[in-house]
Amino acid sequence: MTTVLKRNKWEIWRDVIFALFAREIRVGFNDKFGISWAVVQPVVFIFVLAFIRGRLDSGETHTIPTFIFIAFGMILIQSFLQTLSAGASAIKKNRALFAFRQVQPLSAVIAAGMFEFIVKLFVVMGIALILYFIGMEMKLADPLSIILYFVSLWLFALSVGLLFGLAALYIPEVEKVQTLMTRPMFFISGVFFSLKDFPEEYWYLLNWNPILHAIELARFSAYPSYGLDGVSVSYLLISTLVALFLALVCYQGFWKQAISR
């Protein structure tokens, strides 16, 4: 006689997320380059930007080697942009699967975010390997804080992505607004520059941006001599919690109507 296994809602939700995550891996790495391209692309950008910045400050930026200075900015900004994009497109991309009642939009968004998180871990390991072979020493004075800032920014991006994904089901033009809003982020988030490069009276024009806080805080956690001026851990964490709360409230209130449109 066949035994029927009964699973609670959490076990079903976990299995659905895992299945969607495995699907993201198959789709994301079905080309010839696979994960190697996800590592090579940011590394090339880091080398180019470090070369340009190195011409300005002789290889060291505010006590941090310029390559590592740029690497922190590049990894975190790409984590934000790609996680946001993946979260925003996950609902629309998996819409056909929502015919199964076990599969909900939030599961697809979480799976897409997990995929981007894993990719960025490979990028970090690739950059660490490159630093080892070229003989460049990298200090990590407070690695736990760096992980906290990385996870906070990832969660912030996923929350904003969920909001954009829901809004796009009501108003398709939101996708164009998303692109328009995120493109300048690369230039105003401290990837190529430091907040210290600007006079203090102009910091308010930049430090409203949680991404800038995450990047500057990560640099400080690796190299305490970098200094902690103009940025705040509290601001980053509060921004993340507010975005997460708003995203979950909007999801709870509108997801059923959104996917039925």
C-alpha positions as CSV (number, residue, x, y, z in Angstrom):
1,M,0.0,0.0,0.0
2,T,1.4,3.4,-1.0
3,T,2.2,5.7,1.9
4,V,1.0,9.3,1.5
5,L,3.5,11.8,2.9
6,K,1.9,14.9,4.4
7,R,3.9,18.1,4.3
8,N,3.1,21.4,6.0
9,K,3.0,24.7,4.2
10,W,6.6,25.6,5.1
11,E,8.0,22.4,3.6
12,I,6.0,22.9,0.4
13,W,7.2,26.5,0.2
14,R,10.8,25.4,0.7
15,D,10.6,22.8,-2.0
16,V,9.0,25.2,-4.4
17,I,11.7,27.8,-3.8
18,F,14.4,25.1,-4.3
19,A,12.8,24.0,-7.6
20,L,12.6,27.5,-8.9
21,F,16.2,28.2,-7.8
22,A,17.4,25.1,-9.7
23,R,15.4,26.4,-12.7
24,E,17.2,29.7,-12.4
25,I,20.6,28.0,-12.4
26,R,19.7,26.0,-15.5
27,V,18.4,29.1,-17.4
28,G,21.2,31.3,-16.2
29,F,24.1,29.1,-17.1
30,N,22.8,27.4,-20.3
31,D,25.4,29.2,-22.5
32,K,29.0,28.3,-23.3
33,F,30.5,30.8,-20.9
34,G,28.4,29.9,-17.9
35,I,29.4,31.3,-14.6
36,S,32.8,32.3,-15.9
37,W,31.3,35.3,-17.6
38,A,29.7,36.4,-14.4
39,V,33.2,36.6,-12.9
40,V,35.1,37.9,-15.9
41,Q,32.8,40.8,-16.6
42,P,33.1,42.6,-13.2
43,V,36.8,41.9,-13.1
44,V,37.4,43.6,-16.4
45,F,35.4,46.6,-15.2
46,I,37.4,46.7,-12.0
47,F,40.7,46.7,-13.9
48,V,39.6,49.4,-16.2
49,L,38.2,51.7,-13.5
50,A,41.2,51.0,-11.2
51,F,43.6,51.9,-14.0
52,I,41.7,55.2,-14.6
53,R,41.4,56.0,-10.9
54,G,45.1,55.0,-10.3
55,R,46.2,57.7,-12.7
56,L,44.6,60.2,-10.3
57,D,45.9,58.9,-7.0
58,S,49.0,56.8,-7.7
59,G,47.5,53.4,-6.9
60,E,46.1,54.1,-3.4
61,T,42.7,55.8,-2.7
62,H,42.3,57.1,0.8
63,T,44.6,54.4,2.3
64,I,43.0,51.6,0.3
65,P,44.7,50.0,-2.8
66,T,42.8,51.4,-5.8
67,F,42.0,48.0,-7.2
68,I,40.4,46.9,-3.9
69,F,38.7,50.3,-3.5
70,I,37.0,49.8,-7.0
71,A,36.3,46.1,-6.3
72,F,34.2,46.9,-3.3
73,G,32.2,49.4,-5.2
74,M,31.8,47.2,-8.3
75,I,30.7,44.1,-6.5
76,L,28.1,45.9,-4.3
77,I,26.6,48.0,-7.1
78,Q,26.3,45.0,-9.4
79,S,24.8,43.0,-6.6
80,F,22.2,45.7,-6.2
81,L,21.4,46.3,-9.8
82,Q,21.3,42.6,-10.9
83,T,19.3,41.5,-7.8
84,L,16.8,44.3,-8.3
85,S,16.4,43.4,-12.0
86,A,16.1,39.7,-11.3
87,G,13.5,40.3,-8.6
88,A,11.5,42.7,-10.7
89,S,11.4,40.3,-13.7
90,A,10.8,37.1,-11.7
91,I,7.0,37.5,-11.4
92,K,6.5,38.2,-15.1
93,K,8.9,35.5,-16.2
94,N,7.3,32.7,-14.0
95,R,3.7,33.8,-14.5
96,A,2.7,30.6,-16.2
97,L,3.7,28.6,-13.1
98,F,1.3,30.5,-10.9
99,A,-1.5,28.3,-12.2
100,F,-0.2,25.8,-9.6
101,R,-1.5,27.0,-6.3
102,Q,1.7,25.9,-4.5
103,V,3.7,28.4,-6.6
104,Q,3.4,32.0,-5.5
105,P,5.1,35.1,-6.9
106,L,7.1,35.6,-3.7
107,S,8.8,32.2,-4.2
108,A,9.9,33.2,-7.7
109,V,11.3,36.5,-6.4
110,I,13.2,34.8,-3.6
111,A,14.6,32.1,-5.9
112,A,15.8,34.8,-8.4
113,G,17.5,36.7,-5.5
114,M,19.2,33.6,-4.2
115,F,20.6,32.9,-7.6
116,E,22.1,36.4,-7.9
117,F,23.5,36.0,-4.3
118,I,25.3,32.8,-5.2
119,V,26.6,34.3,-8.4
120,K,28.1,37.2,-6.4
121,L,29.8,34.8,-4.1
122,F,31.5,33.2,-7.1
123,V,32.6,36.7,-8.2
124,V,34.1,37.4,-4.8
125,M,36.0,34.1,-4.8
126,G,37.2,34.8,-8.4
127,I,38.5,38.3,-7.4
128,A,40.2,36.9,-4.3
129,L,41.9,34.3,-6.4
130,I,43.1,37.0,-8.8
131,L,44.5,39.0,-5.9
132,Y,46.3,36.0,-4.6
133,F,48.0,35.3,-8.0
134,I,49.0,38.9,-8.6
135,G,50.4,39.1,-5.1
136,M,48.2,41.9,-3.8
137,E,47.4,41.7,-0.1
138,M,43.8,42.3,0.9
139,K,42.9,43.2,4.4
140,L,39.5,42.4,6.0
141,A,39.6,43.9,9.5
142,D,35.9,43.2,10.2
143,P,34.6,40.5,7.7
144,L,31.3,40.0,9.7
145,S,30.3,43.6,9.1
146,I,31.1,43.4,5.4
147,I,28.8,40.4,5.2
148,L,26.1,42.3,7.1
149,Y,26.3,45.2,4.6
150,F,26.3,42.9,1.6
151,V,23.3,41.0,2.8
152,S,21.5,44.2,3.8
153,L,22.0,45.7,0.3
154,W,20.9,42.4,-1.3
155,L,17.7,42.4,0.8
156,F,17.1,46.1,0.0
157,A,17.5,45.4,-3.8
158,L,15.2,42.3,-3.6
159,S,12.5,44.4,-1.8
160,V,12.7,47.2,-4.3
161,G,12.6,44.6,-7.1
162,L,9.5,43.0,-5.7
163,L,7.8,46.4,-5.7
164,F,8.7,47.1,-9.3
165,G,7.6,43.5,-10.3
166,L,4.2,44.0,-8.8
167,A,3.8,47.5,-10.2
168,A,4.8,46.3,-13.7
169,L,1.8,43.9,-13.8
170,Y,-0.5,46.9,-13.4
171,I,1.4,49.4,-15.5
172,P,3.9,47.8,-18.0
173,E,5.6,51.1,-18.5
174,V,7.0,50.8,-15.0
175,E,9.8,48.7,-16.5
176,K,11.0,51.7,-18.5
177,V,10.9,53.8,-15.3
178,Q,12.9,51.2,-13.5
179,T,15.6,51.3,-16.2
180,L,15.7,55.1,-16.1
181,M,16.0,55.2,-12.3
182,T,18.7,52.5,-12.0
183,R,21.1,53.6,-14.7
184,P,22.4,56.6,-12.8
185,M,23.0,54.5,-9.7
186,F,26.4,53.3,-11.0
187,F,27.6,56.9,-11.1
188,I,26.1,58.2,-7.8
189,S,26.8,55.3,-5.5
190,G,30.5,55.7,-4.8
191,V,31.9,53.0,-7.2
192,F,34.5,55.2,-8.7
193,F,34.7,57.9,-6.0
194,S,34.6,58.4,-2.3
195,L,32.4,60.7,-0.3
196,K,35.6,62.3,0.9
197,D,36.4,63.4,-2.7
198,F,33.6,66.1,-2.3
199,P,33.4,69.1,0.1
200,E,31.4,68.2,3.2
201,E,28.7,70.8,2.5
202,Y,27.7,68.8,-0.6
203,W,27.5,65.4,1.0
204,Y,23.7,65.7,1.5
205,L,23.3,65.4,-2.3
206,L,24.8,61.9,-2.3
207,N,24.3,60.3,1.2
208,W,20.5,59.9,0.8
209,N,21.5,56.8,-1.3
210,P,21.7,53.5,0.8
211,I,24.0,52.0,-1.8
212,L,26.6,54.6,-1.1
213,H,26.4,53.9,2.6
214,A,26.8,50.1,2.0
215,I,29.9,50.6,-0.2
216,E,31.6,53.2,2.1
217,L,30.8,51.1,5.2
218,A,32.3,48.0,3.5
219,R,35.5,49.8,2.7
220,F,35.8,51.1,6.2
221,S,35.2,47.6,7.6
222,A,38.1,46.2,5.5
223,Y,40.4,49.2,6.1
224,P,39.6,51.1,9.3
225,S,42.1,53.8,8.3
226,Y,39.7,54.7,5.5
227,G,37.5,56.5,8.0
228,L,33.8,56.5,8.6
229,D,32.6,60.0,7.5
230,G,29.2,60.9,6.2
231,V,27.7,57.4,6.3
232,S,25.7,55.4,8.8
233,V,25.0,51.8,9.6
234,S,21.6,52.7,11.0
235,Y,20.6,54.5,7.9
236,L,21.4,51.4,5.8
237,L,19.6,49.0,8.0
238,I,16.6,51.2,8.5
239,S,16.3,51.7,4.7
240,T,16.5,48.0,4.2
241,L,13.8,47.3,6.9
242,V,11.5,50.0,5.5
243,A,11.8,48.7,1.9
244,L,11.2,45.1,3.1
245,F,8.2,46.1,5.1
246,L,6.7,48.1,2.3
247,A,7.4,45.3,-0.2
248,L,5.7,42.6,1.9
249,V,2.7,44.8,2.7
250,C,2.2,45.6,-1.0
251,Y,2.7,42.0,-1.9
252,Q,0.2,40.8,0.7
253,G,-2.4,43.3,-0.5
254,F,-2.1,43.1,-4.2
255,W,-0.4,39.9,-5.5
256,K,-3.6,38.0,-6.3
257,Q,-5.1,40.8,-8.2
258,A,-1.8,41.5,-9.9
259,I,-1.2,38.0,-11.4
260,S,-4.9,37.8,-12.5
261,R,-4.5,40.8,-14.8
